[in-house]
Amino acid sequence: MVQSVSALRKGMRVLRLPAIHHDANLVVVDGSMGNLLIDAGTSWYQGLQVERIKGVLGGDAELDRILLTSKRYPCSGGALHLSQCFNGCAVHIHPDGQGALETGDFFTTWANRFDSDMPPVKAERVDDGEVFALGNGQVESISIPGHSSDGMGYWIPDQKMMVVGTLIPRADRPTRWDLPGGCLPDLITSLQRILSFQPKSLIPLQGPAIKGEQHIREVIEQHIDFFQKCLDDEGQVPRSVPRPAQTALWYSPHPPWPLKENESL
């Protein structure tokens, strides 16, 4: 399934390829003068992801570049294969994640927790505020550390939409900061920064878009409140929250948080 998040008046398309198993959501942004992919998923389903992307772009269309929200394996594991299948297109990541990608570091990428190797891939840096012009629209990179120091969001101003990756795994799942490069205070600052954009649509790591300015504010404030309580308790997660599975990039609060968004496959 491909979900059309919305479309610009003059035709720029933004399409979410729903997450498969451990993979992150993939987002294809297709403009009049270029295109790009946000996140690459794991290496487990990389062949299928190539076919999904080709189905969206159509024909023999190439992919111009891949932007990663994080070095974590669910976001970056398929980057090498996808790049190779699209004429060696550039892979971009925050400078703090370049070394991990280029050396295939299976620890800081968390690939080891998936019993997987991390395919090394040459990566180009993407910096806060960098703009990727696509003709009838653009994508702007936004530094949002917290889950990891290389965390990046991608803002599509014409649609007031942001792809936030691991910072918000899902509306009802606060992200972890106890993985390599994580920082609890940075989580709060990054979420507050997202609120300052007043987005009308958020694409989380997994699951459907979180829509509506008021609903997004409620979701983000719930995440901020959770992290602030943890910070006030010297970084301790509430005892009611179970220990995460080894592959989980998030906590699962108890009792569960409300979830309005449901995936339809």
Secondary structure, 3 states (H helix, E strand, C coil): CCEEEEECCCCCEEEEECCCCCCCCEEEEEECCEEEEECCCCCCCHHHHHHHHHHHHCCCCCCCEEECCCCCHHHHCCHHHHHHHCCCCEEEECHHHHHHHHHCCCCCCCHHHHCCCCCCCCCEECCCCCEEECCCCEEEEEECCCCCCCCEEEEEHHHCEEEEECCCCECCECECCCCCCCCHHHHHHHHHHHHHCCCCEEEECCCCCEECHHHHHHHHHHHHHHHHHHHHCCCCCCCCCCCCCCCCCECCCCCCCCCCCCCCC
